[in-house]
Amino acid sequence: MSETTPQILEMLYEGKGKKLFATSDENIVVAEFKDDLTAFNAQKRSTQSGKGELNCLISSILFELLAQSGVKSHFIKRLDTTRMLCQKVAIIPIEVVVRNIATGSLSKRLGITDGLVLPFVLVEFYYKNDSLGDPIITDDHCQILDIIRTKEDLEILRQKAHKVNEILQDFFDKRGLKLVDFKLEFGLNSQGEIILADEISPDSCRLWDKQTNQKLDKDVFRQDLGNLKEAYTEVLHRIQHS
């Protein structure tokens, strides 16, 4: 690590896919990607050697891509194969889900044909609360739960989600991939600015091959469709070399 990298200190938090460590700079943390796999609100669990490394590499590439297009995130730099240096943020407990094609819970909930291209980009909010099963929520729910500062914050989340979708959809399309849907998380940095956080990887995005509709994301694990590491490696190969 370079001399400018702060000293890594104690672990602050361990989630399903990452560990978060404090550093000697109070405004900077280290995110370490794990090999653990979870699905269905952690009811299905496993591990896949190398999964954390793949997600770290893919997320780093995508955060750098977004930064070049003016989308601010917590990402500072990748330290090694499984760790990245990030701005410390206060996570907003809202999962912002962006959908271009109907599948998964949307198809089940509303009876929409799986694989149907939606007439417009759908942005949904889910309450980030494992004990409640991350329920879908409305703008009014967000205010009642007091998880936003003002209603304007929700419009900022929507605008940022749409911009991320435009950039990533074009990027993946040129690499033979359909961006079906994905989950974003945002946080408040030390200046109180809403910025992109967490990760962008096949753990949080549904990616299908444009020609075959082969799934190259965590649905491989959810639906027992084959080798997850091979699917993630294919995604990395396409975004690195195409």
C-alpha angles and dihedrals in degrees: 000000000000124000089252093062111100121235114272113237136174126340111262101186143357119208135174095280108015147033120221122212131193119232137201086267108072091210096053132069136178120234115205116196117224132212091229120121125204134173139171093034090315094305088121115051138176142135131241118195110235096017093112092051092051093049092048092051094045093046092049092053092048095046089051090049091051092047089055087056094049100262109137118215139168090257115115104163143319112262099191140325096306107020135071132186113234143177111257110248137178101240116231104227094233124106107211109208119195118196128193098161128031116248141119118021094357092059091045095045098046103021093243114160112263110250096021112145106235118237089235138005109281119212117192133181123221126188107244097228120124095195090059094042094249096283123206111257139193129225090262091052089054090055094045090050090048092225095134132054096225137349088257088070089066091055089050089053091051094047093049091046091053092049092049089049093051092051097043096041091056092043094051094041090059088054096052097261133122115219097217099175140322145190125237132189126199135195143187115253125210090279092053092250119145109239135169115267143167112045143305109215143119085282090066102026132062108223124182128186108254095226104038105019087232108167114241101178142067091303084080086069097035093053100030092242099154139278112002095193091056090052094050091044089054090053091050091048092053096048093044100045109024 
